[in-house]
Amino acid sequence: MLALRRLPQKCSSICPVPYLRHGGFRPLSPFGGKEQGTEASTAIEEPSSVDPVIRESKRKIHVRKEKSESIVSQTVLPPKLVTCEGDWSVNDNRKAKDTRVLIKDLKRNLRRNKSGSRWYLLDQDIAKKFVTHLNKGLKESDIIVESSPGPGVLTEILLTQTNNKVIAYEPQDILRSNLEKSLLPRYPSSLQIYDYDLEKFYAHYIIDRKEPEKSILEKFLKPMPIKGDGKDSPVKITGIIHDIKFFFRLILSFAFQCCFYEEIFPDLYLFIPKGIYNRIAFDSENFIFRNISVPFQFYFHLECLEVVSREGFYPPYTQHSKGKFAREKHMHLVKISPNEDIFKEVPKKELISFHYFMNTVSRIKRTETLIMCLEKWIPDCGPQLIKNGLHVFSHPRDLTKEQLLLAYSIFISLPSFEESVFHYQWRQYAARYGEKDEEVPQLNLTEGVSVMEDQELL
């Protein structure tokens, strides 16, 4: 039952509390319905009879609104940005109101595209820091490839502070049109813009396997030069990645020596959320063991260049942001380069079986051990592993990179390896995720094969 509050004795009637759209809730005087005082206040005022819980809720809403406006007002946007629906020109002297309009229009137009969300860099200072790190390993002949540049803040900094050619892959029609109208006329010889989605590069490979006549991957990779015999790749890929699936695709691309890692072998300079960094960086203080961690450490070198605030990115950070990594307050700028030294330990022709081995052992339950997993493939192989220094109760998360590599070397050297279930299963795995051999896809998959879900790849 609701409890009714007793009204003051002098109050002859109950007067409504009007809601002012831009001024919050302003109470009227109980005497004749007129306001007390002559000046109109824009602050949030509450009558004494309002429930404290409601008053606190309204106060929090007001604080969140002010914080959101503060983040938007501090956003630095490119000098020129034009859309199909009107002029979005912005410079440093424009008011925050114009910036809010730009963000609102950007959000509305991106909502129309169902291909997935992207994060965009809007802070020029962060973009300049990025280019400073990039220039340390950049040569005059290198090509810079940018994934989903969005409004083009980083793109323009790259064009003005480097002498390198920039290739932008922007899948969003409205944003790609902006780049073509604002930047392409000013840098016609240094900028190329394509409509491919770089983050879905492995999907292009899968489509080409099913429908070779389309040649989507060939067209996607054509603007990028191959590595050749040089030590460093001439391709530097930049972007903002907040989807962990991208790194699954990256691992598969290296394991099957396709896409980027067939002839290009690019270096990646990426902004990633802290949550993703902790899943792929073994040297992180907050490292979280995941099945992606084990193969990643074998295939790539990871270097953290700098940590920046999330406030310089769109969408801005809020306590109510949705998504797996949407509430991350900081972004890590990392450099990811391929570890070609792995070929000294694992020949290219064995790389797929090596990947299947590491992918499977990294997924075993915490209650199982490495030896228990391997004996499912080759019974009674445990003594050979124990003889070479592996503990009987060791779990893959307890082993070093060198110990895991030793376990694989011993395992494939066993006499019964060629007739083992493992030897058959890794070929089935390859048939599903990227083997080019025409004979292998004819094999049928069985329920016993440990594989990644399709959603983790595409």
C-alpha positions as a Markdown table, in Angstrom:
| # | Residue | x | y | z |
|---|---|---|---|---|
| 1 | Met | 0.0 | 0.0 | 0.0 |
| 2 | Leu | 1.3 | 3.4 | -0.9 |
| 3 | Ala | 2.0 | 5.8 | 1.9 |
| 4 | Leu | 0.7 | 9.3 | 1.3 |
| 5 | Arg | 2.7 | 12.3 | 2.5 |
| 6 | Arg | 0.8 | 15.0 | 4.5 |
| 7 | Leu | 0.7 | 18.3 | 2.6 |
| 8 | Pro | 1.6 | 21.6 | 4.3 |
| 9 | Gln | -1.4 | 23.3 | 6.0 |
| 10 | Lys | -1.0 | 26.5 | 4.0 |
| 11 | Cys | -1.1 | 24.7 | 0.7 |
| 12 | Ser | -4.7 | 24.9 | -0.6 |
| 13 | Ser | -4.1 | 22.8 | -3.8 |
| 14 | Ile | -1.6 | 20.6 | -5.4 |
| 15 | Cys | 0.3 | 22.3 | -8.2 |
| 16 | Pro | 2.0 | 20.2 | -11.0 |
| 17 | Val | 5.8 | 20.1 | -11.4 |
| 18 | Pro | 6.4 | 21.0 | -15.1 |
| 19 | Tyr | 9.3 | 19.4 | -16.9 |
| 20 | Leu | 11.5 | 21.8 | -18.7 |
| 21 | Arg | 13.3 | 20.2 | -21.6 |
| 22 | His | 16.6 | 22.0 | -21.2 |
| 23 | Gly | 16.3 | 23.2 | -17.6 |
| 24 | Gly | 15.5 | 20.0 | -15.7 |
| 25 | Phe | 12.6 | 19.9 | -13.3 |
| 26 | Arg | 11.6 | 23.3 | -11.9 |
| 27 | Pro | 9.0 | 23.3 | -9.0 |
| 28 | Leu | 6.2 | 25.8 | -8.8 |
| 29 | Ser | 5.3 | 27.7 | -5.7 |
| 30 | Pro | 2.4 | 26.1 | -3.8 |
| 31 | Phe | 0.9 | 29.6 | -3.5 |
| 32 | Gly | -1.2 | 30.2 | -6.6 |
| 33 | Gly | 1.1 | 28.2 | -8.8 |
| 34 | Lys | 3.7 | 31.0 | -9.3 |
| 35 | Glu | 7.5 | 30.6 | -9.1 |
| 36 | Gln | 9.2 | 32.0 | -6.1 |
| 37 | Gly | 11.7 | 34.7 | -7.1 |
| 38 | Thr | 12.2 | 36.5 | -10.4 |
| 39 | Glu | 15.2 | 34.8 | -11.9 |
| 40 | Ala | 14.7 | 31.5 | -13.7 |
| 41 | Ser | 17.2 | 28.8 | -12.5 |
| 42 | Thr | 18.6 | 26.3 | -14.9 |
| 43 | Ala | 19.8 | 23.9 | -12.2 |
| 44 | Ile | 18.0 | 20.8 | -11.1 |
| 45 | Glu | 15.7 | 21.8 | -8.2 |
| 46 | Glu | 13.5 | 19.4 | -6.4 |
| 47 | Pro | 10.6 | 20.0 | -3.9 |
| 48 | Ser | 11.2 | 18.8 | -0.4 |
| 49 | Ser | 8.4 | 16.2 | -0.8 |
| 50 | Val | 10.1 | 14.3 | -3.7 |
| 51 | Asp | 11.3 | 10.9 | -2.7 |
| 52 | Pro | 15.1 | 10.9 | -2.0 |
| 53 | Val | 15.5 | 7.8 | -4.3 |
| 54 | Ile | 13.9 | 9.7 | -7.2 |
| 55 | Arg | 15.9 | 12.8 | -6.5 |
| 56 | Glu | 19.2 | 10.8 | -6.5 |
| 57 | Ser | 18.2 | 9.1 | -9.8 |
| 58 | Lys | 17.6 | 12.4 | -11.5 |
| 59 | Arg | 20.9 | 13.7 | -10.2 |
| 60 | Lys | 22.8 | 10.8 | -11.7 |
| 61 | Ile | 21.0 | 11.2 | -15.1 |
| 62 | His | 22.1 | 14.9 | -15.1 |
| 63 | Val | 25.7 | 14.0 | -14.2 |
| 64 | Arg | 25.9 | 11.4 | -16.9 |
| 65 | Lys | 24.5 | 13.9 | -19.5 |
| 66 | Glu | 27.1 | 16.5 | -18.5 |
| 67 | Lys | 29.9 | 13.9 | -18.6 |
| 68 | Ser | 28.9 | 12.8 | -22.1 |
| 69 | Glu | 28.7 | 16.4 | -23.3 |
| 70 | Ser | 32.2 | 17.0 | -21.8 |
| 71 | Ile | 33.7 | 14.0 | -23.7 |
| 72 | Val | 32.1 | 15.1 | -27.0 |
| 73 | Ser | 33.2 | 18.7 | -26.5 |
| 74 | Gln | 36.9 | 17.6 | -26.0 |
| 75 | Thr | 36.9 | 15.6 | -29.2 |
| 76 | Val | 39.2 | 16.9 | -31.8 |
| 77 | Leu | 38.1 | 16.3 | -35.4 |
| 78 | Pro | 39.7 | 16.6 | -38.8 |
| 79 | Pro | 39.9 | 20.0 | -40.5 |
| 80 | Lys | 37.5 | 19.0 | -43.2 |
| 81 | Leu | 34.9 | 16.3 | -43.3 |
| 82 | Val | 32.1 | 16.4 | -45.9 |
| 83 | Thr | 29.1 | 14.0 | -46.2 |
| 84 | Cys | 26.6 | 13.2 | -48.9 |
| 85 | Glu | 23.8 | 14.7 | -46.7 |
| 86 | Gly | 25.5 | 18.1 | -46.0 |
| 87 | Asp | 28.7 | 19.9 | -44.9 |
| 88 | Trp | 30.4 | 18.4 | -41.9 |
| 89 | Ser | 33.3 | 20.8 | -42.1 |
| 90 | Val | 35.0 | 21.1 | -38.6 |
| 91 | Asn | 38.0 | 23.0 | -37.5 |
| 92 | Asp | 39.6 | 23.7 | -34.1 |
| 93 | Asn | 37.6 | 27.0 | -33.6 |
| 94 | Arg | 34.1 | 25.4 | -34.2 |
| 95 | Lys | 31.8 | 25.2 | -31.2 |
| 96 | Ala | 31.2 | 22.0 | -29.3 |
| 97 | Lys | 27.6 | 22.1 | -30.6 |
| 98 | Asp | 28.8 | 21.5 | -34.1 |
| 99 | Thr | 30.9 | 18.6 | -32.9 |
| 100 | Arg | 27.8 | 17.1 | -31.3 |
| 101 | Val | 25.9 | 17.4 | -34.5 |
| 102 | Leu | 28.7 | 15.6 | -36.3 |
| 103 | Ile | 28.8 | 12.7 | -33.8 |
| 104 | Lys | 25.0 | 12.5 | -34.0 |
| 105 | Asp | 25.0 | 12.3 | -37.8 |
| 106 | Leu | 27.8 | 9.8 | -37.7 |
| 107 | Lys | 26.0 | 7.6 | -35.3 |
| 108 | Arg | 22.7 | 7.8 | -37.3 |
| 109 | Asn | 24.4 | 6.9 | -40.6 |
| 110 | Leu | 26.4 | 4.0 | -39.1 |
| 111 | Arg | 23.3 | 2.6 | -37.6 |
| 112 | Arg | 21.9 | 2.0 | -41.1 |
| 113 | Asn | 24.7 | -0.5 | -41.9 |
| 114 | Lys | 24.2 | -4.0 | -40.5 |
| 115 | Ser | 27.7 | -5.3 | -41.2 |
| 116 | Gly | 28.9 | -4.6 | -37.6 |
| 117 | Ser | 30.2 | -1.8 | -35.4 |
| 118 | Arg | 33.6 | -0.2 | -35.7 |
| 119 | Trp | 35.6 | 2.1 | -33.5 |
| 120 | Tyr | 37.1 | 5.3 | -34.9 |
| 121 | Leu | 40.0 | 7.5 | -33.8 |
| 122 | Leu | 38.9 | 11.2 | -33.4 |
| 123 | Asp | 41.7 | 12.7 | -31.4 |
| 124 | Gln | 44.5 | 14.3 | -33.5 |
| 125 | Asp | 47.0 | 14.2 | -30.6 |
| 126 | Ile | 46.7 | 10.4 | -30.4 |
| 127 | Ala | 46.9 | 10.2 | -34.1 |
| 128 | Lys | 50.2 | 12.2 | -34.0 |
| 129 | Lys | 51.6 | 9.9 | -31.3 |
| 130 | Phe | 50.6 | 6.9 | -33.5 |
| 131 | Val | 52.5 | 8.3 | -36.5 |
| 132 | Thr | 55.6 | 9.0 | -34.3 |
| 133 | His | 55.8 | 5.3 | -33.4 |
| 134 | Leu | 55.1 | 4.3 | -37.0 |
| 135 | Asn | 57.9 | 6.4 | -38.4 |
| 136 | Lys | 60.5 | 4.6 | -36.3 |
| 137 | Gly | 60.2 | 1.5 | -38.5 |
| 138 | Leu | 58.9 | 3.2 | -41.7 |
| 139 | Lys | 60.9 | 3.3 | -44.9 |
| 140 | Glu | 60.2 | 5.6 | -47.9 |
| 141 | Ser | 59.1 | 2.8 | -50.1 |
| 142 | Asp | 56.7 | 1.3 | -47.5 |
| 143 | Ile | 52.9 | 1.2 | -48.1 |
| 144 | Ile | 50.6 | 2.1 | -45.2 |
| 145 | Val | 47.3 | 0.2 | -45.2 |
| 146 | Glu | 44.5 | 1.6 | -43.0 |
| 147 | Ser | 41.5 | -0.5 | -41.9 |
| 148 | Ser | 38.2 | 1.4 | -41.5 |
| 149 | Pro | 39.6 | 5.0 | -41.2 |
| 150 | Gly | 36.1 | 6.3 | -40.5 |
| 151 | Pro | 36.1 | 10.2 | -40.6 |
| 152 | Gly | 39.7 | 10.2 | -41.7 |
| 153 | Val | 41.5 | 11.7 | -38.7 |
| 154 | Leu | 44.4 | 9.3 | -38.7 |
| 155 | Thr | 44.4 | 9.2 | -42.5 |
| 156 | Glu | 45.1 | 12.9 | -42.9 |
| 157 | Ile | 47.9 | 12.8 | -40.3 |
| 158 | Leu | 49.5 | 9.9 | -42.2 |
| 159 | Leu | 49.3 | 11.9 | -45.4 |
| 160 | Thr | 50.7 | 15.1 | -44.0 |
| 161 | Gln | 53.4 | 13.6 | -41.7 |
| 162 | Thr | 54.7 | 10.8 | -43.9 |
| 163 | Asn | 55.8 | 10.6 | -47.5 |
| 164 | Asn | 54.3 | 7.2 | -48.0 |
| 165 | Lys | 51.4 | 6.0 | -50.0 |
| 166 | Val | 48.2 | 5.3 | -48.0 |
| 167 | Ile | 45.7 | 2.7 | -48.9 |
| 168 | Ala | 42.3 | 3.0 | -47.0 |
| 169 | Tyr | 39.8 | 0.1 | -46.8 |
| 170 | Glu | 36.5 | 1.6 | -45.7 |
| 171 | Pro | 33.4 | -0.7 | -46.0 |
| 172 | Gln | 30.9 | 1.9 | -44.8 |
| 173 | Asp | 29.5 | 3.8 | -47.8 |
| 174 | Ile | 28.8 | 7.1 | -46.0 |
| 175 | Leu | 32.3 | 7.3 | -44.6 |
| 176 | Arg | 34.0 | 6.2 | -47.8 |
| 177 | Ser | 32.1 | 8.9 | -49.6 |
| 178 | Asn | 33.4 | 11.4 | -47.0 |
| 179 | Leu | 37.0 | 10.4 | -47.7 |
| 180 | Glu | 36.6 | 10.5 | -51.4 |
| 181 | Lys | 35.2 | 14.1 | -51.2 |
| 182 | Ser | 37.5 | 15.5 | -48.5 |
| 183 | Leu | 40.9 | 13.9 | -48.8 |
| 184 | Leu | 41.2 | 12.3 | -52.3 |
| 185 | Pro | 41.1 | 15.6 | -54.2 |
| 186 | Arg | 43.9 | 16.9 | -52.0 |
| 187 | Tyr | 46.1 | 13.8 | -52.1 |
| 188 | Pro | 45.3 | 12.1 | -55.5 |
| 189 | Ser | 48.8 | 10.6 | -55.9 |
| 190 | Ser | 49.2 | 9.4 | -52.3 |
| 191 | Leu | 45.8 | 8.0 | -51.3 |
| 192 | Gln | 43.8 | 5.1 | -52.6 |
| 193 | Ile | 40.3 | 4.1 | -51.2 |
| 194 | Tyr | 38.6 | 0.7 | -51.5 |
| 195 | Asp | 35.3 | -0.7 | -50.2 |
| 196 | Tyr | 36.7 | -3.9 | -48.8 |
| 197 | Asp | 36.4 | -4.8 | -45.1 |
| 198 | Leu | 40.0 | -5.6 | -44.0 |
| 199 | Glu | 38.9 | -7.2 | -40.8 |
| 200 | Lys | 37.0 | -9.9 | -42.7 |
| 201 | Phe | 40.1 | -10.8 | -44.8 |
| 202 | Tyr | 39.9 | -14.5 | -44.0 |
| 203 | Ala | 36.2 | -14.6 | -45.2 |
| 204 | His | 37.5 | -13.4 | -48.6 |
| 205 | Tyr | 39.8 | -16.5 | -48.6 |
| 206 | Ile | 36.9 | -18.8 | -47.7 |
| 207 | Ile | 34.7 | -17.4 | -50.4 |
| 208 | Asp | 37.4 | -17.8 | -53.0 |
| 209 | Arg | 37.8 | -21.5 | -52.0 |
| 210 | Lys | 34.1 | -22.0 | -52.6 |
| 211 | Glu | 33.7 | -19.8 | -55.7 |
| 212 | Pro | 37.2 | -19.4 | -57.3 |
| 213 | Glu | 35.8 | -17.4 | -60.2 |
| 214 | Lys | 35.1 | -14.4 | -58.0 |
| 215 | Ser | 38.8 | -13.9 | -57.0 |
| 216 | Ile | 37.8 | -11.6 | -54.1 |
| 217 | Leu | 41.0 | -12.2 | -52.2 |
| 218 | Glu | 43.2 | -11.5 | -55.2 |
| 219 | Lys | 41.5 | -8.2 | -55.8 |
| 220 | Phe | 41.7 | -7.4 | -52.0 |
| 221 | Leu | 45.4 | -8.0 | -51.8 |
| 222 | Lys | 46.4 | -6.6 | -55.2 |
| 223 | Pro | 47.3 | -3.1 | -54.0 |
| 224 | Met | 49.7 | -4.5 | -51.4 |
| 225 | Pro | 53.2 | -5.3 | -52.6 |
| 226 | Ile | 54.8 | -8.7 | -51.7 |
| 227 | Lys | 57.6 | -9.0 | -49.2 |
| 228 | Gly | 60.3 | -10.4 | -51.5 |
| 229 | Asp | 63.7 | -11.4 | -50.2 |
| 230 | Gly | 64.0 | -8.4 | -47.8 |
| 231 | Lys | 64.0 | -8.8 | -44.0 |
| 232 | Asp | 61.2 | -6.3 | -43.4 |
| 233 | Ser | 57.8 | -6.2 | -45.1 |
| 234 | Pro | 57.0 | -3.1 | -47.2 |
| 235 | Val | 53.4 | -3.2 | -45.9 |
| 236 | Lys | 52.3 | -1.6 | -42.6 |
| 237 | Ile | 48.7 | -2.2 | -41.6 |
| 238 | Thr | 47.0 | 0.2 | -39.2 |
| 239 | Gly | 43.6 | 0.3 | -37.5 |
| 240 | Ile | 41.5 | -0.1 | -34.4 |
| 241 | Ile | 40.5 | -3.6 | -33.6 |
| 242 | His | 38.0 | -4.4 | -30.8 |
| 243 | Asp | 36.8 | -7.8 | -32.0 |
| 244 | Ile | 38.8 | -10.9 | -30.8 |
| 245 | Lys | 37.7 | -12.8 | -33.9 |
| 246 | Phe | 40.2 | -10.7 | -35.9 |
| 247 | Phe | 43.0 | -12.4 | -34.1 |
| 248 | Phe | 41.6 | -15.9 | -34.7 |
| 249 | Arg | 41.6 | -15.0 | -38.4 |
| 250 | Leu | 45.1 | -13.7 | -38.1 |
| 251 | Ile | 46.3 | -17.0 | -36.5 |
| 252 | Leu | 44.6 | -19.1 | -39.1 |
| 253 | Ser | 46.1 | -17.0 | -41.9 |
| 254 | Phe | 49.6 | -17.6 | -40.6 |
| 255 | Ala | 49.0 | -21.3 | -39.9 |
| 256 | Phe | 47.7 | -22.0 | -43.4 |
| 257 | Gln | 50.1 | -19.5 | -45.0 |
| 258 | Cys | 47.4 | -17.7 | -46.8 |
| 259 | Cys | 46.0 | -14.2 | -47.1 |
| 260 | Phe | 48.5 | -11.8 | -45.5 |
| 261 | Tyr | 51.0 | -14.6 | -44.8 |
| 262 | Glu | 51.5 | -16.1 | -48.2 |
| 263 | Glu | 53.6 | -13.4 | -49.7 |
| 264 | Ile | 53.1 | -10.1 | -47.9 |
| 265 | Phe | 53.9 | -10.8 | -44.2 |
| 266 | Pro | 52.9 | -7.3 | -43.0 |
| 267 | Asp | 53.6 | -5.5 | -39.7 |
| 268 | Leu | 50.4 | -4.5 | -37.9 |
| 269 | Tyr | 50.2 | -1.3 | -35.8 |
| 270 | Leu | 46.8 | -1.6 | -34.0 |
| 271 | Phe | 44.9 | 0.1 | -31.2 |
| 272 | Ile | 43.3 | -2.7 | -29.2 |
| 273 | Pro | 41.3 | -2.8 | -25.9 |
| 274 | Lys | 43.1 | -3.8 | -22.7 |
| 275 | Gly | 41.0 | -6.9 | -22.5 |
| 276 | Ile | 42.3 | -8.2 | -25.8 |
| 277 | Tyr | 45.8 | -7.3 | -25.0 |
| 278 | Asn | 45.6 | -9.4 | -21.8 |
| 279 | Arg | 44.6 | -12.4 | -23.9 |
| 280 | Ile | 47.4 | -12.4 | -26.3 |
| 281 | Ala | 50.3 | -10.9 | -24.3 |
| 282 | Phe | 52.1 | -13.5 | -22.2 |
| 283 | Asp | 54.2 | -10.7 | -20.5 |
| 284 | Ser | 51.1 | -8.8 | -19.4 |
| 285 | Glu | 50.7 | -8.5 | -15.6 |
| 286 | Asn | 47.0 | -9.3 | -16.0 |
| 287 | Phe | 47.5 | -12.1 | -18.6 |
| 288 | Ile | 44.4 | -14.3 | -19.1 |
| 289 | Phe | 45.1 | -17.8 | -20.5 |
| 290 | Arg | 42.9 | -18.5 | -23.5 |
| 291 | Asn | 43.1 | -20.9 | -26.5 |
| 292 | Ile | 44.2 | -18.0 | -28.6 |
| 293 | Ser | 47.2 | -17.3 | -26.4 |
| 294 | Val | 49.2 | -20.4 | -27.2 |
| 295 | Pro | 49.4 | -20.3 | -31.0 |
| 296 | Phe | 49.7 | -16.5 | -31.0 |
| 297 | Gln | 52.9 | -16.6 | -29.0 |
| 298 | Phe | 54.5 | -18.9 | -31.6 |
| 299 | Tyr | 53.4 | -17.0 | -34.7 |
| 300 | Phe | 53.9 | -13.4 | -33.8 |
| 301 | His | 56.0 | -10.9 | -31.9 |
| 302 | Leu | 53.9 | -8.5 | -29.8 |
| 303 | Glu | 55.2 | -5.1 | -28.6 |
| 304 | Cys | 53.1 | -2.6 | -26.6 |
| 305 | Leu | 54.1 | 0.9 | -27.8 |
| 306 | Glu | 51.8 | 3.1 | -25.7 |
| 307 | Val | 48.6 | 3.2 | -23.7 |
| 308 | Val | 46.1 | 5.9 | -24.5 |
| 309 | Ser | 42.7 | 7.0 | -23.1 |
| 310 | Arg | 39.6 | 5.7 | -24.7 |
| 311 | Glu | 38.1 | 9.2 | -24.7 |
| 312 | Gly | 39.8 | 10.0 | -28.0 |
| 313 | Phe | 37.8 | 7.3 | -29.8 |
| 314 | Tyr | 34.2 | 6.9 | -31.1 |
| 315 | Pro | 32.0 | 5.7 | -29.6 |
| 316 | Pro | 33.1 | 7.4 | -26.4 |
| 317 | Tyr | 33.5 | 5.4 | -23.2 |
| 318 | Thr | 30.5 | 5.4 | -20.8 |
| 319 | Gln | 29.6 | 3.2 | -17.9 |
| 320 | His | 26.7 | 2.0 | -19.8 |
| 321 | Ser | 28.5 | 1.1 | -23.1 |
| 322 | Lys | 27.5 | -2.3 | -24.5 |
| 323 | Gly | 29.7 | -4.9 | -26.0 |
| 324 | Lys | 32.4 | -7.3 | -24.7 |
| 325 | Phe | 35.2 | -4.7 | -24.6 |
| 326 | Ala | 33.0 | -1.5 | -24.8 |
| 327 | Arg | 33.7 | -0.5 | -21.2 |
| 328 | Glu | 37.5 | -0.5 | -21.5 |
| 329 | Lys | 38.9 | 2.9 | -20.4 |
| 330 | His | 42.2 | 2.5 | -22.1 |
| 331 | Met | 43.5 | 1.4 | -25.5 |
| 332 | His | 46.9 | -0.3 | -26.2 |
| 333 | Leu | 48.8 | 0.7 | -29.2 |
| 334 | Val | 50.7 | -2.5 | -30.2 |
| 335 | Lys | 53.0 | -3.6 | -33.0 |
| 336 | Ile | 52.4 | -7.2 | -34.2 |
| 337 | Ser | 55.0 | -8.7 | -36.6 |
| 338 | Pro | 55.2 | -12.2 | -37.9 |
| 339 | Asn | 57.7 | -14.6 | -36.2 |
| 340 | Glu | 59.4 | -16.2 | -39.2 |
| 341 | Asp | 61.9 | -17.8 | -36.8 |
| 342 | Ile | 59.2 | -20.5 | -36.2 |
| 343 | Phe | 60.1 | -22.0 | -39.5 |
| 344 | Lys | 63.5 | -23.0 | -38.1 |
| 345 | Glu | 61.7 | -25.2 | -35.5 |
| 346 | Val | 58.7 | -26.2 | -37.6 |
| 347 | Pro | 59.0 | -26.6 | -41.4 |
| 348 | Lys | 56.2 | -24.9 | -43.4 |
| 349 | Lys | 54.9 | -28.3 | -44.6 |
| 350 | Glu | 54.4 | -29.3 | -40.9 |
| 351 | Leu | 52.8 | -26.0 | -39.8 |
| 352 | Ile | 49.2 | -27.1 | -40.1 |
| 353 | Ser | 49.7 | -30.2 | -38.0 |
| 354 | Phe | 51.7 | -28.1 | -35.5 |
| 355 | His | 48.8 | -25.6 | -35.3 |
| 356 | Tyr | 46.2 | -28.3 | -34.8 |
| 357 | Phe | 48.4 | -29.7 | -32.0 |
| 358 | Met | 48.7 | -26.3 | -30.2 |
| 359 | Asn | 45.1 | -25.4 | -30.8 |
| 360 | Thr | 43.8 | -28.6 | -29.3 |
| 361 | Val | 46.0 | -28.8 | -26.2 |
| 362 | Ser | 45.2 | -25.2 | -25.4 |
| 363 | Arg | 41.5 | -26.1 | -25.2 |
| 364 | Ile | 41.7 | -29.0 | -22.8 |
| 365 | Lys | 39.9 | -28.7 | -19.4 |
| 366 | Arg | 41.7 | -27.5 | -16.3 |
| 367 | Thr | 41.1 | -30.9 | -14.7 |
| 368 | Glu | 43.0 | -32.7 | -17.5 |
| 369 | Thr | 46.7 | -32.8 | -18.3 |
| 370 | Leu | 48.8 | -32.5 | -21.4 |
| 371 | Ile | 49.8 | -36.2 | -21.2 |
| 372 | Met | 46.1 | -37.3 | -20.9 |
| 373 | Cys | 45.3 | -35.3 | -24.0 |
| 374 | Leu | 48.2 | -36.8 | -26.0 |
| 375 | Glu | 47.4 | -40.4 | -25.0 |
| 376 | Lys | 44.0 | -40.0 | -26.6 |
| 377 | Trp | 45.9 | -39.8 | -29.9 |
| 378 | Ile | 48.7 | -42.2 | -29.2 |
| 379 | Pro | 48.1 | -44.5 | -26.3 |
| 380 | Asp | 51.0 | -45.0 | -23.8 |
| 381 | Cys | 53.0 | -42.1 | -25.2 |
| 382 | Gly | 53.3 | -40.6 | -21.7 |
| 383 | Pro | 56.5 | -42.3 | -20.6 |
| 384 | Gln | 58.4 | -40.8 | -23.5 |
| 385 | Leu | 57.3 | -37.3 | -22.5 |
| 386 | Ile | 58.1 | -37.9 | -18.8 |
| 387 | Lys | 61.5 | -39.2 | -19.7 |
| 388 | Asn | 62.3 | -35.9 | -21.4 |
| 389 | Gly | 61.4 | -33.7 | -18.4 |
| 390 | Leu | 57.6 | -33.1 | -18.7 |
| 391 | His | 55.7 | -33.5 | -15.4 |
| 392 | Val | 53.0 | -36.1 | -15.4 |
| 393 | Phe | 50.4 | -33.6 | -14.1 |
| 394 | Ser | 51.5 | -30.6 | -16.3 |
| 395 | His | 48.8 | -28.5 | -17.9 |
| 396 | Pro | 49.6 | -26.5 | -21.1 |
| 397 | Arg | 49.0 | -23.2 | -19.2 |
| 398 | Asp | 51.8 | -24.3 | -16.7 |
| 399 | Leu | 54.3 | -24.9 | -19.5 |
| 400 | Thr | 56.7 | -22.5 | -21.2 |
| 401 | Lys | 56.9 | -21.9 | -25.0 |
| 402 | Glu | 60.0 | -24.1 | -25.2 |
| 403 | Gln | 58.4 | -26.9 | -23.2 |
| 404 | Leu | 55.3 | -27.0 | -25.5 |
| 405 | Leu | 57.6 | -27.0 | -28.5 |
| 406 | Leu | 59.5 | -29.9 | -27.0 |
| 407 | Ala | 56.3 | -31.9 | -26.4 |
| 408 | Tyr | 55.3 | -31.5 | -30.0 |
| 409 | Ser | 58.7 | -32.6 | -31.3 |
| 410 | Ile | 58.7 | -35.7 | -29.2 |
| 411 | Phe | 55.1 | -36.5 | -30.1 |
| 412 | Ile | 55.5 | -36.4 | -33.9 |
| 413 | Ser | 58.8 | -38.4 | -33.6 |
| 414 | Leu | 57.0 | -41.4 | -32.1 |
| 415 | Pro | 56.9 | -44.5 | -34.4 |
| 416 | Ser | 53.1 | -44.8 | -34.3 |
| 417 | Phe | 52.5 | -41.1 | -35.2 |
| 418 | Glu | 51.7 | -41.7 | -38.9 |
| 419 | Glu | 49.0 | -44.3 | -38.1 |
| 420 | Ser | 47.6 | -42.3 | -35.2 |
| 421 | Val | 44.2 | -40.7 | -34.9 |
| 422 | Phe | 45.9 | -37.4 | -34.6 |
| 423 | His | 47.5 | -37.7 | -38.1 |
| 424 | Tyr | 44.0 | -38.2 | -39.6 |
| 425 | Gln | 42.3 | -35.5 | -37.6 |
| 426 | Trp | 44.6 | -32.7 | -38.4 |
| 427 | Arg | 44.0 | -33.3 | -42.1 |
| 428 | Gln | 40.3 | -33.1 | -41.4 |
| 429 | Tyr | 40.8 | -29.9 | -39.6 |
| 430 | Ala | 42.8 | -28.5 | -42.6 |
| 431 | Ala | 40.0 | -29.5 | -44.9 |
| 432 | Arg | 37.6 | -27.3 | -43.0 |
| 433 | Tyr | 39.8 | -24.3 | -42.4 |
| 434 | Gly | 42.1 | -23.6 | -45.2 |
| 435 | Glu | 44.0 | -26.5 | -46.8 |
| 436 | Lys | 44.7 | -25.8 | -50.5 |
| 437 | Asp | 45.4 | -29.5 | -51.4 |
| 438 | Glu | 42.6 | -30.7 | -53.6 |
| 439 | Glu | 42.7 | -34.2 | -52.2 |
| 440 | Val | 42.2 | -33.2 | -48.5 |
| 441 | Pro | 38.8 | -31.5 | -48.8 |
| 442 | Gln | 37.4 | -34.8 | -49.9 |
| 443 | Leu | 37.8 | -36.2 | -46.4 |
| 444 | Asn | 34.7 | -36.2 | -44.2 |
| 445 | Leu | 34.7 | -34.5 | -40.8 |
| 446 | Thr | 34.0 | -36.5 | -37.7 |
| 447 | Glu | 32.6 | -35.5 | -34.4 |
| 448 | Gly | 35.8 | -36.3 | -32.7 |
| 449 | Val | 37.8 | -33.5 | -34.4 |
| 450 | Ser | 38.4 | -30.5 | -32.1 |
| 451 | Val | 37.8 | -27.4 | -34.2 |
| 452 | Met | 36.9 | -23.8 | -33.7 |
| 453 | Glu | 33.4 | -22.5 | -34.2 |
| 454 | Asp | 32.7 | -20.8 | -37.5 |
| 455 | Gln | 31.7 | -17.6 | -35.7 |
| 456 | Glu | 35.2 | -17.3 | -34.3 |
| 457 | Leu | 36.5 | -17.1 | -37.8 |
| 458 | Leu | 34.1 | -15.2 | -40.0 |
